[in-house]
Amino acid sequence: MTPFYRAHERQLSLPPDLIEMLPAVETATIGHVEHLGFVGDNVRPVFPCRAFGPALTVAAPGRDGVIIYKAIDMLGPGDMLVISRVDRDDVACVGGGVAAAAKAKGASGIVIDGPCTDVEELVTVGLPVWCRGVSSRTTNRIFSIGGSINVPIACGSAAILPGYAVLADSDGVFAAEAERMHNLAEMAIARQQRSAALRAHLTAGKSIFLFEQEDLA
């Protein structure tokens, strides 16, 4: 049977004002108020890092390595490559070669709800990668099964649409439509500023209750 590949056009980049805000936003701060959009499912960074950008989504089945490189060819500067392992298997579709190719295209990072491989190479390449563990079983371009690019996907515990704003750091991965991310980013920056003031208050040996009284005054 002939493999079927579906690829829709790349979505627009994120608004400039959102791009300016996201470097200061922590996913854990968003986690105080939002319950949707977190990839979760033990998807962790290969090394401490952070990245953000619009999602280029991939639904990748089985051991098909063709769909991954088709997605690489569609990447634009600043994109986050977000891959759903639709079979939920232990096959790694991201390794040193994929990371190097994505970095060359200007990608911000890669998120995959499956394992990676070539950990040492990933560290050397330096492109931020979030994944669910490590595996020596890998995809291969000789396996042509099919797949889809820029379609709605389920990545871990999150529903992610093409062009969603993706924010990833050492605490996790969060994705939302740009307008929702903008509102959450404004909230998070204000909350983090207050948290920094509280931390200084506490490290000075003062009571948290006194801080709250001053905050309400």
N, C-alpha and C positions, 0 to 999 in steps of 0.2 A: 504494500500500500504506500502511495506517495505521501511523504510527511507534509503536514499543513502548517505553514507559518503565517502569523497575522502580525502586521506592524502598522500602527497608526502614527500620524505625524507627531513630532516632538511638540510639547506644550510651551507656552511662553515662559520667560524668566520671571522671577519674583519681583515685586515692586521695589524700587530703590530704597524707600524709607524702611521697609522690612529688612532688607539686606543690611542696612546700617544698624538696626537694633539687635539682630539675632546673635552677633558675636558676644553680647553681654548677657544673654539669657541662658539660664540653667534648666535642664529638663526636670530636675527635682523640684524646682520652684513651680513650674507648670503643674506638676503632680499634686500640689497642695489643693488645686481647685478644679482640675479637669480629670475625668474618668475614662474618656475615650481617646483613641489615637496612639496609645503606647504599644510598641511592638512587643515588648516583654518576651516571654517564652525563653528566658535564659539567653537571649541574643546580647552578646557582650563585645566590647572592642578588643581587637587583637593586641593593641597596646594603648596606653592612655592617650586620648585624642578627642577632638571635637570637630564637627563639620556641619554644614547646612547647605541647602539648595533645593531646587524644584525636583520632584521625583520623576525619573524615567523608570517606569515600572516594567517588570518582566515576569511572566509566568513560565517557569522552566521545569518541564517534566523529565523524569528519568535521567539517563546518562547523556542526553543530547547536549553537546558542547556548541553546536551551530548557533542556537538561539542566543547564547551569551555574546558571541562575537558579532552577531547581527545587531544586538543592542549597543555594543561598543561603538560600532560604526555610526550610530545615531546620537551618541553623546555630544553635548555642547559644553562649553566652559561653565563651571559652577554647578553642573547637574549632580544629583545624587542618584546612583544606580541602585534601585531597590528591587530585590529578587525574591520571588515567592517560589519555594520548592514545593510544587503542588503535590508531589507524591510523599512528602514528609519522610524521605529516606535518609540514608547516611552518606549520600554521594556529594562530594565537594565540587562545586562548579566555579569556585573562585580560588585562584592560586597566584603565584608570582607573575605568570604571563598575563593573566587577565588584569591584575592590578597595575602592571606596567603599562598595558595598552590603555586602560581607563585614565591613568594619570597623564599619559601623552595627549589624550583628548581634552584634558583640562577638568576632569571630573573632581568634585569635592570629596567624594567618598563612596563606599559601597556598603549596603545593608543587605543581609541575606538571612532568612530564617532556616538556614541549614549550615552544615560545616564548611570550613575552608580547608585548604591544604597549603603546603610550602610556607609555614609560619615564619621561618627565618628570612625567606625572600620577601614576604610581605613587610616585615619590619625594615628591611633594607630599602625597598621601594618607597616606603614612607606614606603611601596613600592610606588614609583612615579606612579601616574595614571593621564592620560589626558582623558577628556570625554566631552560630550555635555550635561551638566545639570545633574539633579538628578531625579530619578523616583522610586516610590514604587512598580510599576509593574515590575516583574522580570521573568527571565527564570526559567525553572524547568526541571530536568532530566527525568520527566515522559512524556514530550513532545518530541518525537523523530521524527523530521522532516527531518533532514539531514544537510549537510554543507560540507565545504571544508577547508583543511589546506595546507599551502604552495602552494597557487595558486596566480596569479596576482589578486589584489583587487583594488577597488576604496575606499579610506578612506577619507571622507570629500571631499576636492577638489584635492586630489593627487592620482595618480596611483602609487601603491607600489608593487614591485615584491618581492618574497621570497629572503632573503639575502641582500636586500637593506640596506645601512647604514642609521639608523634613529637617528636623533639628536633632543632632545626635552628639552625645558627649560620653564621659566615662560612667555616667549613671544610667544611661539608656537611650532609647530612640523614640521620638515623638513626631507625629505627622498630622497635619490638618490643612484645610483649605486656607489660602493666603489671608483672607479677611479674618478668619478665626485666629490664625497664628498671630496676626498683627495685634489684635485685642489682648491676647494672652501675653504677648511680648511686652506690651505697655504695662500690664499688671505685674508681670514678673520683675521687670526692672525696678518699679516702685517698691515692690515687696523686698527685693534683694537689698535695696538701699536702706530700708528700715531694718532689715536683718543685720546689716553691717553695723548700724548704730547700736542695736541691741547687743551684738557680740562685744563691742567696745565697753558697753555698760556692764555686762556680766564679767568680763575679764578684769574690770576695775573692782570686782568684789561686791557690786551692788545688787540689790534684790530685783528680780524680774518684775515683781509687783509694783515697785517704785517706778520702773521704766514705763509700765502700762499706765500708771497714774499721770506721769508727765506727758505721755503720748496723748492722753485724753484731755489734757488741760488746754 
